[in-house]
Amino acid sequence: MSDGYSCFDIDLADGIATVTLCRGDELNTMTPAFWDELPKLVRELDAGGGARAMVLASTGRHFSAGMDLAVFADGGGGGGGSSAEPGRVRANLRSNVLHLQETFSCLEKARMPVLAAIQGGCIGGAVDMVTACDMRYATEDAFFCIQEINIGMTADVGTLQRLPKLIPEGVCRELAYTGRRMPAAEAKAVGLVNEVFADHEALLAGVQAVAVEIASKSPLAIWGTKEMVRYARDHSTADALDYIATWQAGMFHPADMVESFTAKAEGRDPEFESLRPFRGGVGGGV
């Protein structure tokens, strides 16, 4: 892993990568550096093959207050001054939005599951981020807010695309239209979070326990499971069934099943080979 990240602390131990937003005093706002660092570190963890689960945690009073105002400098990334040709400026702005989107899309494309541990406020861009994770867990004082509508813009980095597939559409629309805060209890009731914990310490311990359980499974089977759930979300049932048949034709080998049965018979925990390292980007695909 590269070091020197300004927005994150990273720890990889026993197959679990804990990635922690470390600017708690600044409410973990998403500065320009954040948008470059997150996809870089996720791709490095994914390519290394040693991470079997990733916990996305935070520090301070709030999980994240969302986009830092510095990101909106220069017209939000369009570039150029008042005399710049408008078409080129708007095309550049579109490219910048796509870059911001990919910062979070890399979380759902990664081979390992990503578990978000959320305390305090999860605001604006932070909602975009956690909806791209596999699972979400929260403290009792956590809340979620689609802040963009409160500052006169439409959310554009993933919330409006992913949230309606996680919670009832009517609830999503209400949150997106009003910009109100959804408390943790309501978030659990509608299925946005898996579990609510009393405080930050209990949250981290609880999420770590889930990550340990995931890391004990075959990483190849976990990768395939994550890929199939993601693919099925965006495709028809027929297409998803066809895809799993093709995936199994190439990826399924009995070695991990043999190890599972052997370990059970011998009264021990199974030991699975880690995923192979690879070069390039995130290993999701379709």
N, C-alpha and C positions, 0 to 999 in steps of 0.2 A: 504493500500500500504506500502511496505517496503521503508525505506529511506536509505540514504547513498550511492546512486549511484554516481559514479565518472564521468560518461560520459553524464548523462542526468539529466535534471530538469523535474519534473512531476507536473502537476496541473489538478485536476479533479473538474469541476464545471458545474452544470446544464446539466449533462449528456455528457459533452465533455471533453475528456482527451487530454490535450496538452502536448506532449512529446518533449522536446527541447534538441538537442545536445548542450552541454554547454562548449565545449572546443574550443571556437572560436579562441583564440590566437594560438592554435596549429592546426588550419584549420580543427578541428573536425575529425582528422584522427582516424581510427578504431583500437584502441589498443586492446591487448588481453582481457582487462576487458570489452570492448564494446561488444564482442561476447558472453559473459556470461550475461551481464546486459540487453541487449535488449530483448532476449526471455523471461527472467525472468519477466521483468516489463510488457510485453505484455500479458503474461499468467496470471499475477496477475490482470491486468485490465479486461481481458476477463472473468476470473473466478468470479470476483466480481459482474458482471452483471450491474453495475451502469453506465458504459461507453457506450453511444449509438453511439458515433463517436470518432475517434482519429485523432488529427492533429499532424503530424510529422514535426516539425519545426527545426530551427537551429539558430546559433548566429555567428557573425563575418562576415568576408569578403566573405567566401565561405560556402556553405551548408556542403560539406565534400570533403576532398582531397583523400578519399578512405583508403585503407589498410595501417595501420602503419607498418613500417619496422620491428618492434618488432615481428609481427605475423609470419614473415618469418624466425625468429631465429630457430636454430636447424633443418635446412633443411625444414622448412615449416610445422613442426608438425609431422615429421616421427619418431623422437626420436632416441636415441641410438647414439653411436659414430661410428668411422670409422670401428670398428671391429664387429658391430652389424650385425646379419643375415639379408640379404637384403629383403627376403620375408616378414619377420615380420615388418621391417621398412616401406616397401611400403604399407602393409596392415594397419599399423597405420596411415600413411599419408592419405589413403582413408577415414578412419574413421574421421579424422580431417576435411577433406573437407566436408563430410556429415554434420558434426557439424556446420560448417560455413554456409552451405546451409540452414539448419533448422533455423538459426538465422533470416533469412529473410522470409522463408516459413511461419513462425508463423504469420507474418503480414497478409497474404492472408487467413490463416486458422481461424483467430480470428472472433468472431461473429459480431463485430462492423466494419464498414467501416473505412479505414485508408486513410487520405488525406495528401499528401506530399506537403509542402510549401518550394520551392527551390529558394535560392538566390545565386548568384555567381556560383562558380564551383561545378558541380556534377560529380565527377571523379572516375573512377575505381569501387571500391566496392560500392560507393554511387549509381551508376547506377543499380547495382544488387539490392540494397535496394529499390529504388523508383519504379522499375518495379514490385516489389511485392506488392506495395500499390494499392488501388482501383482507385485513381485519383491523378494526379500530376498538380501542379500550379507553376508558375515561375515568377521571376522578369525579366525585360527587359535585364538586364546584365547577366542573368544566361546562362550557357552553359553545355553541356553534353559531356563526353569523355570516351570511352572505353579504358582506359589507359593501360590495361594489354598487348595489342599487342605492345605498345611502350617500354615495359620492357622485352620483349622476352618470354611472356607466353600466354596461352589461358585462357580467362576468364572462371571461373569455379564455380561461386556462384549464377548463375541464369540469368545473362544478356542474354546469347546466347539462353536460353530456353524460356524466357518470352518476350524479346524485339521483336522478329519476329512476335509475336501475337498482338503487339500493333501498329507497324508501318509497311510499306511495306518491304518485305523481302530484296529487292535490296538495300534499304536505310540502313537497319540494317547491311547487309554484308559490305557495303562501310565503315560504321562507325567502324565495328569490324576489318576490314582488314587494314584500314589506321590509325586508332587512332586519327582522326581529331576531332576538336571541333564542335559540333552542337549548334548554338546559339538558344536562346529561340524562336525567330520568326520562325525559321525553325522547331523547335520541335513542335510548335503549328500547323504549316502548315501540318505536317505529322501525327498529332494526338497523339503525345507523351504527350503533356500537354493540359489541358482543357482551360486554360486562362493564359494570360501574364499580369502582373501588372507593374506599373511604378517604384515602389521601394519596399523595404522590408516592410515598414509600411502598404502600400496599399495591399501587398500580404497577410500579416497576417490577416488584416481586411476582405479581400475578402474570404479567405479560412475559417475563422471563421464563416462568414455568411452562407456558404454552409453547414458547420458542424451543425450550429443551425437548419437549415432547415431539415437536416437528422434526428437530434435528436428529432424533433417534430413528427416524424412518429412512427408508431408501431414498436418497436424494434424487435418483433418476425417476422414481415413481412420484415423488413430490413435484418435480419439475413437470412431468407429464400431466399430473392432476391440475396444477395451476394453469398450464397452457390450455387444457381442455375446457376448464371453467371459463377462462377469458374468451376463448374462441366461441363457445356456445352462447355467451352473452351477446355477441355481435353478429351471429349467423343463425340460419334456420336449424331446426332439429336435424333435418336430413343432411345438411352440410356438415354439422358437427359430428354426426355419427360416421359419416364418410371419412372425416378427418381423423377421428380416433382409430379407425380401422387402418388407415395409412400410417399413422404414427406408430401403432403397435407393430406393424409389419417391419418397421425399421428399428424401433427402440426396445421392444420387449425381448428380454433374455431371461432365462430362469434362474440365473445365479443368485439374485437377491431373494427370490422366493425360496430357493433351497436353503440359503442362510437363515431366513426367518424360521422355517420349520426345524432346521437343525438346532438353532439356538433355543427354541422352545423345548425341544426334546431334551436338551442338555441343561435346561434350567438357567440359562444365561441371557444377557442382552445381545441382540444381533449386532454385528459389526459390518457396516456397509462401506464400500469404496466411495470416496468423494467424487464429485463430477470432475471431469478433465478440464484443465485450464484451456483457454482459447484466446486468440487474438481478436481485436476488433471491438465491436459494440456489444450491446446487451443481447443476451441469447434467447429472447423470446421468438419472434419471427413474424408469424402471419398477422 
